[in-house]
């Protein structure tokens, strides 16, 4: 992201604990994060692509970008 400030890093993760957050890491590395709603592309169900994933687990998707001088991505 430092070499290409316009780049976006798309990632997903399984929410395991509501007590854990990446906010401190985003602040430390001067990054912004925007959550992508999975229902935008029908990925919010209990099964995806014919598999039983994610099942009852909560999956979150986000876009991480380099923070600009103004503080926004």
C-alpha positions as CSV (number, residue, x, y, z in Angstrom):
1,X,0.0,0.0,0.0
2,X,2.9,2.4,0.6
3,X,4.2,1.8,-2.9
4,X,0.8,2.2,-4.4
5,X,-1.4,4.5,-2.2
6,X,-4.4,4.0,-4.4
7,X,-4.4,0.2,-3.9
8,X,-7.1,-1.6,-1.9
9,X,-6.6,-4.8,0.1
10,X,-9.8,-6.9,0.2
11,X,-10.0,-9.5,2.9
12,X,-12.4,-11.6,4.9
13,X,-12.3,-13.1,8.4
14,X,-14.4,-15.2,10.7
15,X,-15.6,-13.2,13.7
16,X,-14.7,-15.3,16.7
17,X,-14.8,-12.8,19.5
18,X,-16.6,-9.4,19.8
19,X,-13.9,-8.4,22.2
20,X,-11.2,-8.3,19.5
21,X,-10.7,-5.5,17.1
22,X,-8.2,-4.5,14.4
23,X,-8.7,-0.8,15.2
24,X,-5.4,-0.4,17.0
25,X,-3.5,-2.1,14.1
26,X,-5.2,0.1,11.6
27,X,-4.2,3.2,13.6
28,X,-0.6,2.0,14.1
29,X,-0.1,1.4,10.3
30,X,-2.1,4.4,9.3
31,X,-4.7,2.4,7.5
32,X,-8.5,2.9,6.9
33,X,-11.0,0.1,6.8
34,X,-14.5,-0.1,5.2
35,X,-16.8,-3.0,5.8
36,X,-18.4,-4.6,2.7
37,X,-21.9,-5.9,3.3
38,X,-22.0,-9.6,2.1
39,X,-25.6,-9.3,1.0
40,X,-24.4,-7.0,-1.9
41,X,-23.4,-10.2,-3.7
42,X,-25.6,-12.9,-2.1
43,X,-22.8,-14.1,0.2
44,X,-24.7,-13.6,3.5
45,X,-26.4,-17.1,3.6
46,X,-25.5,-20.2,5.6
47,X,-24.0,-21.9,2.5
48,X,-21.9,-20.6,-0.3
49,X,-21.0,-22.1,-3.7
50,X,-22.6,-25.4,-2.8
51,X,-20.7,-25.9,0.5
52,X,-21.8,-25.7,4.1
53,X,-19.5,-22.7,4.7
54,X,-19.8,-20.4,6.5
55,X,-22.6,-22.2,8.4
56,X,-23.5,-20.4,11.6
57,X,-20.2,-18.5,11.7
58,X,-20.1,-14.7,11.1
59,X,-17.9,-13.7,8.2
60,X,-16.9,-10.1,7.6
61,X,-15.4,-8.6,4.5
62,X,-13.5,-5.4,4.5
63,X,-11.4,-3.1,2.2
64,X,-8.2,-1.8,3.8
65,X,-6.6,1.3,2.3
66,X,-3.7,3.6,3.1
67,X,-4.8,6.6,5.1
68,X,-4.3,9.9,3.2
69,X,-3.1,13.2,4.7
70,X,-6.7,14.2,5.3
71,X,-7.2,11.1,7.3
72,X,-9.6,9.4,4.8
73,X,-8.9,6.5,2.5
